[in-house]
Amino acid sequence: MKKIFILTLLLILCTGCIKINKVDNKDLIVDEVINNKTNPNTMALGYKYYLPLGISKIYDKDYNQKFKYEDNYIYLYVDAVSYFYKNSLNFNEENGFNSYYYRKITNGNKVGFIKITKEEDNLYFIKIVYNYAKIESYVKENDITKVLTNSMIILDSINYNENLIKKILEDTYSLGAEKEYKIDKPEDTTSRFAEYLSEYVQNEETNISDLPEY
């Protein structure tokens, strides 16, 4: 039954034939995503992840990606360093005060939280910290469920390559320059994460058949 639900949900997301708001139980959607493994199809620096159909990657540099889904932009930051050292999440855990939706997530060694708040101009700010990564997006109310679902699929599917991360860290330390990655809340709804978008990088997606096993 669970697999039927998640496959139906993904079909709805991909085809757009049915309004996603008909499946608006956010807790149920999150449970279905984290309980059903999705194999990665996209490579990044020290990790790989699953990029759902209908989402285009328009920026990719190191641990930061920018995606576009319909009229929405989704920003991903991956904290591979904290994952390697098994540190606590390098993000302040927020409570659910004054939230449209809030939930803590625990799935084995993957932990985090989801927080959705209503902002100005009738937009909603989605913030998900999970699996040593973070996604942020501003969306309209009708797009909350779709963006939440796709974001959770991306985050839950992240698979880290510890050997490669170790090599990157060793190379960085040998150069005597430790690079710190930070994410701040976007200042507006049209130009978010400007500090990471000073350069435009368009990378072609790696074919899934070419992805190495981690």
C-alpha positions in Angstrom: 0.0 0.0 0.0 2.8 2.4 0.9 4.6 1.8 -2.4 1.4 2.3 -4.3 0.8 5.6 -2.5 4.3 7.0 -3.2 4.3 5.9 -6.8 0.9 7.6 -7.2 2.2 10.7 -5.6 5.3 10.8 -7.9 3.0 10.3 -10.9 0.9 13.2 -9.8 3.9 15.4 -9.4 5.4 14.4 -12.8 2.2 14.6 -14.9 0.4 17.4 -13.2 -2.9 15.7 -14.2 -4.4 15.9 -10.7 -4.2 18.7 -8.2 -1.6 17.7 -5.6 -3.6 19.4 -2.9 -5.9 16.4 -3.0 -3.0 14.7 -1.2 -2.3 17.4 1.4 -1.5 15.3 4.5 2.1 16.6 5.0 2.9 14.1 7.7 1.8 11.2 5.5 3.8 12.5 2.6 7.0 12.9 4.7 6.5 9.4 6.2 6.1 7.8 2.7 9.2 9.5 1.4 11.5 8.5 4.2 10.2 5.0 4.3 10.8 4.3 0.6 14.4 4.4 -0.7 15.1 6.3 -3.9 18.3 5.5 -5.8 20.4 8.6 -6.7 20.6 9.7 -10.3 22.7 12.8 -10.1 26.4 13.4 -9.1 27.8 16.2 -7.0 31.1 16.9 -5.1 31.4 14.0 -2.6 27.8 12.9 -2.8 25.0 12.0 -5.1 21.2 12.4 -4.9 18.0 11.8 -6.8 16.7 14.7 -8.8 12.9 14.1 -9.5 11.5 14.5 -13.0 10.2 17.9 -13.7 13.0 19.6 -11.7 15.8 21.3 -13.6 19.2 22.1 -12.1 20.3 25.6 -13.0 23.3 26.1 -10.7 25.8 23.6 -9.3 28.9 24.5 -7.4 30.6 22.4 -4.7 28.0 22.0 -2.0 25.3 24.3 -3.4 22.7 23.6 -6.0 19.8 25.7 -7.3 16.8 24.0 -8.9 13.7 25.2 -10.7 10.4 23.4 -10.4 7.6 25.0 -12.3 7.7 28.7 -11.1 9.6 27.8 -7.9 13.3 27.9 -7.0 14.7 25.4 -4.6 18.1 26.0 -3.0 20.1 23.0 -1.6 23.2 23.2 0.6 25.0 20.0 1.7 27.2 20.0 4.8 29.5 17.1 3.8 32.1 18.1 6.4 29.7 17.7 9.3 28.6 14.4 7.8 32.2 13.2 7.6 33.0 14.1 11.2 29.5 13.0 12.3 29.0 16.4 14.0 25.7 17.6 15.2 23.7 19.5 12.5 25.4 22.7 11.6 22.1 24.5 11.6 20.3 26.0 14.5 17.4 23.8 15.3 14.2 25.8 15.3 11.0 25.2 17.2 7.5 25.3 15.8 6.5 28.6 17.2 4.4 30.6 14.9 4.8 28.0 12.1 2.3 27.1 9.4 3.8 23.6 9.7 6.6 22.1 11.8 7.9 18.6 12.3 11.0 17.0 13.6 12.3 14.1 11.4 14.2 11.0 12.5 15.0 8.0 10.3 17.9 6.0 11.6 21.0 8.2 11.5 19.1 10.8 9.4 17.7 13.5 11.6 16.4 17.1 11.1 13.3 19.2 11.0 10.8 20.9 8.6 9.6 24.4 9.2 7.1 26.3 7.0 6.2 29.9 7.8 3.9 32.4 6.2 5.8 35.4 4.9 4.9 38.6 3.1 3.1 38.8 -0.2 1.2 35.5 0.6 4.4 33.5 0.2 5.5 30.6 2.4 9.1 29.9 3.4 10.0 26.2 3.4 13.1 25.3 5.4 14.1 21.6 5.7 17.2 20.5 7.5 17.8 16.8 7.1 20.5 14.2 6.4 23.3 16.8 6.8 21.8 19.0 4.2 19.4 21.9 3.9 16.8 23.1 1.4 15.0 26.5 1.4 12.4 27.8 -0.9 9.7 30.5 -1.1 6.4 29.2 -2.6 2.8 30.1 -3.0 0.3 28.2 -0.8 -0.9 26.0 -3.7 2.7 24.8 -4.3 3.7 23.9 -0.7 2.9 20.2 -1.0 4.6 19.7 -4.3 7.8 21.5 -3.3 7.8 19.8 0.1 7.5 16.4 -1.5 10.3 17.0 -4.0 12.5 18.5 -1.5 12.2 15.6 0.9 12.9 13.2 -1.9 16.1 15.0 -2.8 17.3 15.3 0.8 16.4 11.7 1.8 18.2 10.3 -1.3 21.6 12.0 -0.6 24.3 9.4 -0.5 27.7 10.5 0.7 31.1 9.2 -0.6 33.2 9.2 2.6 36.5 8.4 0.8 36.1 11.3 -1.7 35.1 13.7 1.1 38.2 12.6 3.1 40.4 13.3 0.1 38.9 16.7 -0.4 39.4 17.6 3.2 43.0 16.4 3.1 43.7 18.4 0.0 42.1 21.5 1.5 44.1 21.2 4.7 47.4 20.6 2.8 46.9 23.9 1.1 46.5 25.5 4.5 43.1 27.0 3.7 40.0 25.6 5.4 36.9 26.7 3.5 33.8 27.5 5.5 30.3 27.1 3.9 27.4 29.1 5.3 23.8 29.7 4.3 21.8 32.7 5.2 18.1 33.2 4.8 17.4 34.8 1.3 16.8 38.5 1.5 13.9 38.6 -1.0 11.9 36.3 -3.2 13.6 37.1 -6.5 17.3 37.0 -5.7 18.1 34.5 -3.0 21.4 33.2 -2.0 23.2 35.9 -4.0 26.4 35.2 -2.2 26.5 31.8 -3.9 25.4 32.9 -7.3 28.1 35.3 -8.3 29.2 32.7 -10.8 26.9 30.8 -13.1 27.8 27.1 -13.6 25.8 24.9 -15.9 26.8 21.3 -15.5 25.3 18.5 -17.5 23.7 15.8 -15.4 25.6 12.5 -15.3 23.8 9.6 -16.8 22.6 7.2 -14.1 24.3 4.3 -15.8 27.7 6.1 -15.3 27.2 6.7 -11.6 29.8 4.9 -9.4 28.7 2.8 -6.5 29.4 4.5 -3.1 
